[in-house]
Amino acid sequence: MTNEPAPPALRLASTGKILHGISVGEVLEVSTLADAQLIAGKDGLGRIVQRLNVMEVPDILAWVKPNELLLTTGYPLRNTPQSLDRLVADLDERGLSALAIKLGRYLDELPEVMVEQADRLAFPLILLPNDVGFDDILNQVLTDILNRQAAMLARTEEAHRALVQIVLAGGGLREVTAEVAGLLQVAVAAVDRSGRILATAGDPAQVARLREIHAAAADVTATSITPVFEADHHYTAVPVVAGGHHYGRIAAYSPHEPLGAGEIQILERAATVAALVITKQEAITAVESKYRADFLRDVLAGRGGARVTDRARAFGWDLERPMCVLVAEIDPDAVERPIQDRMVSAWQAAVRKHDPCGAVAGFSHEVVAVVGSSVDPVRLARDARSAVPDGTFSTGISRVAQDAGALPGAYGQALKAARVGRQLHGAGAIAHFDELGVYRLLSLVKDTGELHAFVKETLGPLAGDDDPDNADLRRTLQVLLETNLNVAETARRLHFHYNTLRYRISKLERMLGCFTQDPHLRLNLTLALHVLRMRGI
């Protein structure tokens, strides 16, 4: 055979689907094709051959299948040589791997346009020796394909057993990546759904290159179930999927040549085992989280027992110091389980950052954190909120509790601050209990009907928003009370003329009474306006 050595087969279709077989270049290396010549389509030697077919009828196109090596003597084309001009394009369009033909008996030569077309389409044209029978070619090539597939399956099964043994021995992602890196002699990384690398293994220089390609890869966070190929297929990432959930990817970087189908199969087995590791860890974490949540709930309810600080220490929590409690309560229009899960994760990360000895647990519709009094609670709450951009929750902050026994009271303060803060400022508010002022007292009134009646009796027609003029007058009243009836300052804030404001004050007193002279009426009016500010009442 006079053709040059074939480049390594990629074992990939253009769609990214992994193909199992041997390349056209490898087919040309079997002994029966030692004298075969590649006359066109050299750039297509990496095409994969999965099966063989013999062209015996003119309408062969109806019978061919993708990834076939088509053998022919040219007999079906002897009477229609003009069809050769279009044959290569038709075969390439149907996904065939190559065409091997015998010349001399039925066709003396191939048209130049056919050769040119094969080169343009990277479709290999092979000239077969006349003394080689098709049955010998079929036997050798099919045997080679089957032997390679058998060896690939054996290697994959061996790798699978080794990976499963890691799980049975209690290993994690670090051990899985190390095993795959050793089997394939490549750099390997386990990546979570967000694209964060959890574990790596392999040559340090190769791992560094893997990290670079991974950081630049467009689909590292994609949720598709197909492999991702980057950097001319030297970077390969297969998805980790279990129970319909996408947990991330197992990525590999091969510095010398792209991974073949067998190597990618081992990556896929590793991804399956990684899914087992992750789901097992999630199950353990879920049980631990439940115990943590139950214990913290007991502490906040005053049922922690005499050894509460010792039990807390077993969880890594320090409850023997001045502390404050934060409650993040999901806003009513965002009560969804995925948001709750992301909230818990966000608060756990934020507490680890600000106070590694702090306690955090998720309840039904809220997350509770107990941190040291030296922590900036507002900054902590903002960090947690920034990690959940698609979900809203309001956060309340308690006063400082000196010991674990004072935590139930602090929890009640934080919960009240979260709810009153939402009423005052809307969804996503962050409120401190000490900053609630009179609203803390108003929130103690359980009968909201009584509050509504008080507002209506005190403000009369100014209690509603139906009339824009009345709403405008209510705004004037509010600023007057805030400035302690300073007419000049009120006029400046509202951009009114002094005489205009005097007219408005006269109108307000006709509607509400002589509040400029009655301090008790001013107090009632102030309280009524505060009640109106409390949303949800």
Backbone hydrogen bonds, N-H to C=O, Kabsch-Sander energy under -0.5 kcal/mol:
donor,donor_aa,acceptor,acceptor_aa,energy
2,T,36,A,-0.6
13,A,17,K,-2.6
16,G,13,A,-2.0
19,L,11,R,-2.4
21,G,19,L,-0.5
22,I,49,V,-1.8
24,V,45,L,-0.5
24,V,47,R,-1.8
25,G,45,L,-2.3
27,V,23,S,-2.0
28,L,24,V,-1.9
29,E,26,E,-1.1
30,V,27,V,-1.7
33,L,30,V,-1.3
34,A,31,S,-1.6
36,A,33,L,-1.3
37,Q,127,L,-2.2
39,I,37,Q,-0.8
39,I,125,L,-2.3
40,A,125,L,-1.1
44,G,41,G,-1.9
45,L,42,K,-1.6
47,R,44,G,-2.0
49,V,22,I,-3.8
50,Q,48,I,-0.6
50,Q,67,N,-2.9
51,R,67,N,-1.4
53,N,69,L,-2.3
55,M,71,L,-3.5
56,E,54,V,-0.8
60,I,57,V,-0.8
60,I,58,P,-0.6
62,A,59,D,-1.5
63,W,60,I,-2.4
64,V,60,I,-1.1
67,N,95,G,-3.1
68,E,65,K,-0.8
69,L,51,R,-1.9
70,L,68,E,-0.6
70,L,98,A,-2.3
71,L,53,N,-3.0
71,L,69,L,-0.5
72,T,100,A,-1.9
77,L,74,G,-1.1
78,R,75,Y,-1.4
80,T,77,L,-0.7
83,S,80,T,-1.8
84,L,81,P,-1.5
85,D,82,Q,-1.1
86,R,83,S,-1.0
87,L,83,S,-1.1
88,V,84,L,-0.8
90,D,86,R,-2.1
91,L,87,L,-2.7
92,D,88,V,-2.8
93,E,89,A,-2.2
94,R,90,D,-1.2
95,G,92,D,-1.6
96,L,91,L,-2.1
97,S,68,E,-2.6
98,A,68,E,-1.3
99,L,124,P,-2.1
100,A,70,L,-3.2
101,I,126,I,-2.8
102,K,72,T,-1.8
104,G,107,L,-4.0
106,Y,73,T,-0.5
114,M,111,P,-0.6
115,V,111,P,-1.5
116,E,112,E,-2.6
117,Q,113,V,-2.2
118,A,114,M,-2.0
119,D,115,V,-2.2
120,R,116,E,-2.3
121,L,117,Q,-2.1
122,A,118,A,-0.6
122,A,119,D,-0.7
123,F,118,A,-2.7
125,L,40,A,-2.3
126,I,99,L,-2.8
127,L,37,Q,-3.4
128,L,101,I,-2.7
128,L,126,I,-0.6
132,V,129,P,-1.1
133,G,131,D,-0.5
137,I,133,G,-1.7
138,L,134,F,-3.2
139,N,135,D,-2.4
140,Q,136,D,-2.5
141,V,137,I,-2.7
142,L,138,L,-2.2
143,T,139,N,-2.0
144,D,140,Q,-2.3
145,I,141,V,-2.6
146,L,142,L,-2.7
147,N,143,T,-2.9
148,R,144,D,-2.5
149,Q,145,I,-2.5
150,A,146,L,-2.6
151,A,147,N,-2.6
152,M,148,R,-2.7
153,L,149,Q,-2.6
154,A,150,A,-2.5
155,R,151,A,-2.5
156,T,152,M,-2.6
157,E,153,L,-2.8
158,E,154,A,-2.3
159,A,155,R,-2.4
160,H,156,T,-2.6
161,R,157,E,-2.6
162,A,158,E,-2.0
163,L,159,A,-2.4
164,V,160,H,-2.8
165,Q,161,R,-2.2
166,I,162,A,-1.2
167,V,163,L,-1.4
168,L,164,V,-2.5
169,A,165,Q,-1.8
170,G,167,V,-1.7
171,G,166,I,-3.1
176,V,172,G,-2.0
177,T,173,L,-2.6
178,A,174,R,-1.8
179,E,175,E,-2.1
180,V,176,V,-2.2
181,A,177,T,-2.5
182,G,178,A,-1.9
183,L,179,E,-2.1
184,L,180,V,-2.6
185,Q,181,A,-1.6
186,V,181,A,-0.8
187,A,253,Y,-2.0
188,V,201,A,-2.6
189,A,251,A,-2.6
190,A,199,A,-2.7
191,V,189,A,-0.5
191,V,249,R,-3.2
192,D,196,R,-2.8
193,R,247,Y,-0.8
195,G,192,D,-1.8
198,L,190,A,-3.5
199,A,190,A,-1.2
201,A,188,V,-2.0
207,V,203,D,-2.8
208,A,204,P,-2.3
209,R,205,A,-1.9
210,L,206,Q,-2.6
211,R,207,V,-2.4
212,E,208,A,-1.8
213,I,209,R,-2.4
214,H,210,L,-2.9
215,A,211,R,-2.4
216,A,212,E,-1.4
217,A,213,I,-1.4
220,V,217,A,-0.6
222,A,219,D,-1.4
228,V,237,A,-3.0
230,E,235,Y,-2.3
234,H,230,E,-0.5
234,H,231,A,-1.7
235,Y,230,E,-2.1
236,T,234,H,-0.5
236,T,252,A,-2.6
237,A,228,V,-2.5
238,V,250,I,-2.5
240,V,248,G,-2.6
241,V,239,P,-0.7
242,A,245,H,-2.2
245,H,242,A,-2.1
247,Y,240,V,-3.1
247,Y,245,H,-0.6
248,G,240,V,-0.8
249,R,191,V,-2.3
250,I,238,V,-2.5
251,A,189,A,-2.9
251,A,249,R,-0.6
252,A,236,T,-2.9
253,Y,187,A,-2.4
254,S,234,H,-2.6
259,L,233,H,-0.8
264,I,260,G,-2.4
265,Q,261,A,-2.2
266,I,262,G,-1.8
267,L,263,E,-2.1
268,E,264,I,-2.3
269,R,265,Q,-2.3
270,A,266,I,-2.6
271,A,267,L,-2.3
272,T,268,E,-2.0
273,V,269,R,-2.4
274,A,270,A,-2.8
275,A,271,A,-2.0
276,L,272,T,-1.6
277,V,273,V,-2.4
278,I,274,A,-2.9
279,T,275,A,-2.7
280,K,276,L,-2.3
281,Q,277,V,-2.4
282,E,278,I,-2.7
283,A,279,T,-2.2
284,I,280,K,-2.3
285,T,281,Q,-2.9
286,A,282,E,-2.7
287,V,283,A,-2.0
288,E,284,I,-2.7
289,S,285,T,-3.1
290,K,286,A,-2.0
291,Y,287,V,-2.2
292,R,288,E,-2.7
293,A,289,S,-3.0
294,D,290,K,-2.9
295,F,291,Y,-2.5
296,L,292,R,-2.9
297,R,293,A,-2.5
298,D,294,D,-2.0
299,V,295,F,-2.4
300,L,296,L,-2.6
301,A,297,R,-1.2
302,G,299,V,-1.3
303,R,298,D,-3.7
308,V,305,G,-0.9
311,R,307,R,-2.3
312,A,308,V,-2.2
313,R,309,T,-1.8
314,A,310,D,-1.2
315,F,311,R,-0.7
315,F,312,A,-1.0
316,G,313,R,-1.3
317,W,312,A,-2.6
318,D,357,C,-2.4
319,L,317,W,-0.7
323,M,401,A,-3.3
324,C,371,V,-2.4
326,L,369,A,-3.0
327,V,396,G,-2.3
328,A,367,V,-3.0
329,E,327,V,-0.7
329,E,394,S,-3.0
330,I,365,H,-2.4
331,D,392,T,-1.8
334,A,331,D,-2.4
335,V,332,P,-0.7
336,E,334,A,-1.6
340,Q,336,E,-2.0
341,D,337,R,-2.5
342,R,338,P,-2.3
343,M,339,I,-2.5
344,V,340,Q,-2.3
345,S,341,D,-2.2
346,A,342,R,-2.6
347,W,343,M,-2.7
348,Q,344,V,-2.5
349,A,345,S,-2.3
350,A,346,A,-2.3
351,V,347,W,-2.7
352,R,348,Q,-2.3
353,K,349,A,-1.7
354,H,350,A,-2.3
355,D,351,V,-3.3
358,G,355,D,-2.5
359,A,370,V,-2.6
361,A,368,V,-2.0
363,F,366,E,-3.3
367,V,328,A,-2.3
368,V,361,A,-2.6
369,A,326,L,-2.6
370,V,359,A,-3.0
371,V,324,C,-2.1
371,V,369,A,-0.5
373,S,322,P,-2.1
375,V,372,G,-1.8
380,L,376,D,-2.0
381,A,377,P,-2.5
382,R,378,V,-2.3
383,D,379,R,-2.3
384,A,380,L,-2.1
385,R,381,A,-2.4
386,S,382,R,-2.2
387,A,383,D,-0.7
387,A,384,A,-0.7
388,V,385,R,-1.6
391,G,388,V,-1.3
394,S,329,E,-2.4
395,T,429,A,-3.1
396,G,327,V,-2.7
397,I,431,A,-2.2
398,S,325,V,-2.3
401,A,323,M,-4.5
404,A,319,L,-0.5
406,A,403,D,-1.3
407,L,404,A,-1.4
410,A,406,A,-1.8
411,Y,407,L,-2.9
412,G,408,P,-1.9
413,Q,409,G,-2.0
414,A,410,A,-2.5
415,L,411,Y,-2.5
416,K,412,G,-2.2
417,A,413,Q,-2.6
418,A,414,A,-2.2
419,R,415,L,-2.0
420,V,416,K,-2.9
421,G,417,A,-2.4
422,R,418,A,-1.7
423,Q,419,R,-1.9
424,L,420,V,-2.2
425,H,421,G,-2.9
426,G,422,R,-2.2
429,A,426,G,-1.1
431,A,395,T,-2.7
433,F,397,I,-2.9
435,E,432,H,-1.5
436,L,433,F,-1.4
439,Y,436,L,-1.9
440,R,437,G,-1.3
441,L,437,G,-0.7
442,L,438,V,-2.4
443,S,439,Y,-2.1
444,L,441,L,-1.2
445,V,442,L,-1.5
446,K,444,L,-0.8
448,T,446,K,-1.4
450,E,447,D,-0.6
451,L,447,D,-1.2
452,H,448,T,-2.4
453,A,449,G,-2.2
454,F,450,E,-2.3
455,V,451,L,-2.4
456,K,452,H,-2.4
457,E,453,A,-2.6
458,T,454,F,-2.2
459,L,455,V,-2.8
460,G,456,K,-1.7
462,L,459,L,-2.2
463,A,460,G,-1.8
464,G,461,P,-0.7
471,A,467,D,-2.0
472,D,468,P,-2.0
473,L,469,D,-2.3
474,R,470,N,-2.4
475,R,471,A,-1.6
476,T,472,D,-1.8
477,L,473,L,-2.5
478,Q,474,R,-2.3
479,V,475,R,-2.0
480,L,476,T,-2.3
481,L,477,L,-2.3
482,E,478,Q,-2.2
483,T,479,V,-1.9
484,N,481,L,-1.2
485,L,480,L,-3.2
486,N,483,T,-0.5
487,V,485,L,-1.1
490,T,486,N,-2.5
491,A,487,V,-2.7
492,R,488,A,-1.9
493,R,489,E,-2.4
494,L,490,T,-2.5
495,H,491,A,-0.8
496,F,491,A,-2.1
501,L,497,H,-2.2
502,R,498,Y,-2.0
503,Y,499,N,-2.1
504,R,500,T,-2.1
505,I,501,L,-2.6
506,S,502,R,-2.0
507,K,503,Y,-2.0
508,L,504,R,-2.6
509,E,505,I,-2.3
510,R,506,S,-1.6
511,M,507,K,-1.3
512,L,508,L,-2.8
513,G,509,E,-1.6
515,F,513,G,-2.3
517,Q,514,C,-1.3
518,D,514,C,-1.0
522,R,518,D,-2.0
523,L,519,P,-2.1
524,N,520,H,-2.2
525,L,521,L,-2.8
526,T,522,R,-2.5
527,L,523,L,-2.5
528,A,524,N,-2.5
529,L,525,L,-2.2
530,H,526,T,-2.0
531,V,527,L,-2.5
532,L,528,A,-2.0
533,R,529,L,-1.3
534,M,530,H,-0.9
534,M,531,V,-0.9
535,R,423,Q,-4.0
535,R,533,R,-1.2
537,I,534,M,-1.2
